[in-house]
Amino acid sequence: MRVALDSLAAFGRTGDRGGGRAADSLEALTGVPAYCDLTRVTLVDADGLSAFLGDAATRIAVPFDGALSGRAVVSYERSFAARVADALGTGDGALPEVANILTSGFVDAWAEQVDGTIDVDPPETVADPAAVVDDAAVADGAAFVFESRVALADVDGACQFAVLPDVDPFLAYLDGGADAPSAERFAAYAQLTAESAAAVADHLAVMTGLDPDGVESHLGFVPVQRVPALLDDDAYEGAVFETEGAVDAVVAVLFDEREPGVVADAVLPGDDYDPAIAESAVAELGNVAASGVVDGWANAVDTTIDVSTPSHVRDDGRAVLDTVAAAYGRQADAVTVVDATVALGADLTCRVCAFPSPRDVDALGEVADALADGETTDSHAGSDQPDFPPEDASGDRGDGRE
């Protein structure tokens, strides 16, 4: 699958340029400095597509057709929309035209890479967000999304800019000859991410006794310089691991630390415990979550993947992922991320970001194919339910199992 993923990563770099051009177009329109905070191309199960289309009251859809076809969906946060309206002096009436200009700037970067032209159609107000999801192009149960966040320099808030290409022309663009990607191949990757997320949720539920409220997953292809933007600058606590074996990877397991100590409280009895024990508890919780991903990969191809001793981290999310970007920036200009989010009640959310080495794209493809074919075994999965002994919270694990 190297051709497929390499082509998709290259297309993602084009999308990164498109996001930058969209920001430039916005700046030219408003006179306010603008920038593109995040760009990534994502393969997501169709059921999870709505999470990429924003939750703001104002959504604008902009269809496009020609050499590539599809639609963009622009979701405006209130503060962003108010600032644009103030800059243009036109009220909310200008938002459809802003969406049109953003889309034109984005697809211009695509048009340079394909034969033919791409025409942008008039914008449409989205009255029924569910209809956008229903109409989105889907590749055998998985959808492609090019996501950007475009912001203005002098206001909090942004617009979420999601481009949904139609499947057939998009796969034709990615055509790599004998190893041309297919909808089925990409669906295998979507299954890999979904099963990884489900395993994380199961392991965390056993460890904490909290039933997951929601599970989201997707496979992202991100320019390496954009990796830190996968997380916000809120406080996170968790652990970072390195794997070695069939798939070398960096795995970050991070808990949204809304209140100091909330992560340790989920696994330690009482509220009077030594800080060192609390730190080990968090590392072990991350250990168990990471095993949900790593054991599934190892089982799929009947091998062993070794996992390093966890490194406890407490920092803002972008600072944690800065280290990943620095490590992989020497190997490639775009990286793949298996991304899962598990909500455990109102106060605890776990984010797992697994970054396979750019050199191991083919190995990840073998895992995805094996999962899609149902060729998994249980020979490398722990047979016991994960358990955490507070009095011996070393957090050490070196064999890829809990």
Disulfide bonds with the S-S distance in Angstrom:
none
